């Protein structure tokens, strides 16, 4: 393979990167003091059933109860700190707004 082809493959590889804070309250800070920076490298091919299972699984991120109970606060927080929007927090938001959203998947 040519070097530009390898660079293009790296550029088009999809990853899900998120920061999992050690304490739930740190999610509400612009700078997190401690946590784990996770990167999930997605496969270029896969099965639909596996994708559905991934979409419904429980979040790795623990959010403060005040945000989970008031999902509109989560939506507002994403306007201030868009870097906090990731698949896990989006799943928490979807579960709060539409509790049965994953049942049809």
Secondary structure, DSSP 4 states (H G I P E B T S, - for coil): --HHHHHHHHHH--EEEEEEESSGGGGGSSS-SSEEEEEEEPPSS--HHHHHHHHHSPPS----HHHHH-HHHHHHHHHH-GGG--HHHHHHHHHHH-TTGGGG-
